[in-house]
């Protein structure tokens, strides 16, 4: 009975390899709040639980909304070679060249972040606390995804190079094992971003430039480790699962020279800076009198629907919590 259970768990872990994992996304949104100026932090501090908990809503939405998945990635290598000049950074120009269907098929994360940023700015301008929190939590998710190398390649899970599972390894196993005791996420202050499009495209290009290193080092280490040293059976939220061993994970992190921590820190800074920029562009409205529990009936219903779809389509994803 044990082997089928473990096999099922591993398959679902691979299906879950879309993002930083629940742990990573929650940490990124949480620490981003502390980079905000006092005028924003006074309210954001009261909403830390919401921002952290709902950082994972976009991943749950994958199971309810067909159009959701492309918002998390972009297969830049589909468009030639670095720096992919054939792909216009402007959405309308990109649609004119490749068609919207083609763009959707290969991911739209940098453009979707622009859509979300516009919505967040409007919510700040209207002082709509429910919309601000919902949009802030969710744009944090997409920005964080843009910082993951394997979100910027068609070989997103090593499936083209015989390295299946590397996606979840890089963005879930490494931070979950090392972040709590070894990494520092208090990294200064948010900054205003004049050109959001240029900023996020720079980060996406950084991600795709790191893909070869992410894959090559894992392959080198695999050749040096025996299978029973590369993997280990360890408890995870009350279930024993086969996963990358602590020894292999630490060796990989050392060989990457702290890449995962560095990208996570950059994601925290970017999330905070996009929040801050939306507030500035909205005219820096006072947040002191904002509601402390901005949760509408419609929001609650949507959240319940997301949870229901997630439980039906990805019940084992709860292991990330």
C-alpha positions, 0 to 999 in steps of 0.5 A: 500500500505504501508504494502506490501512495508515494507514487501518487504523492510524487505525481501530484508534487510534479503537477504542483510545480507551477510556482514558488510553492505555497511557502515561498509565495506567502513569505514573499508577500509577507516580507514585501509589506515591511519594505513599504513606507510608513504611510502604507505600512501602517495599514499593510501591517494589519493585513499581513495574514490576508496578503500571505494567505491569498498569495496562493489564490492564483495557483488555486484558480488554475483549477477553476479558470482555463485562462489562468495558467498562461498568466504565470509563465512565458516560454521565451525560448519559443521566440528565438534566442536571447534577448528575444528581440523578435518579441515586442514588449508592447502587448498590442504589437506582440498580438499583431505579430504573433496573434493572441492565441499564440501568445496565450499558448506560450505564456503572458506573465509580463503583460498580465502583471501590467494588467494587474498593476493598472487595476491595483492603481485604480483600486488605490485611487478609489480607496477600495480596500477590498480590491486593493488587498485582493489585487495586491495579494495576487499581483505579488504572486505573478511578480514572484513567478516572473523571478523563477528561471523555469517560468521563462522556458518551455523546458519548465520542469526539465521534461525535455532534458530528463530532469523531471521534478527540477521545477519544484526542487528549485522553487519549493524544496530549496527555500523550504529547507533553507530559508527559515534558518539561513536567509535574510529577507529584510532588505531595505525599502521599496522604490518607485518604478517609473517604467513597470514594463521595462522593469518586469521584462528585465527580470524575466530576461534574467530568469531565462538567462539563468535556465542553463545554469539551473539545469546544468548544475542539477545534472552535474550533481546527479552524476556525482550522487548515488540515487539513494543519496540524491533522494530520501524518504522524509516526513512532510506535513504528516506524510512520508514522501520521497524527495530530494535529500537535504544533502543534495539540496544543500549541495545544489544551493551552494553550486548555484551560489545562492541563486534561489535566495537572491531571486526570492529577495529580488521578488520581495523587493519587486512586489513591494515596489509595484505596490508602492508604485501603484499607490504613488501613481494613484496620488498617494491616498491616505490609508489610515482610515481604510477598513481593516477587514475588507472582504466582500460577499462576492470575494468570499464566494469566489474564494470558496469556489477556488478552494473547492476547485483546488481540492477537487483538482489538486488535493495533495497540493495541501502539502505545500502549506 
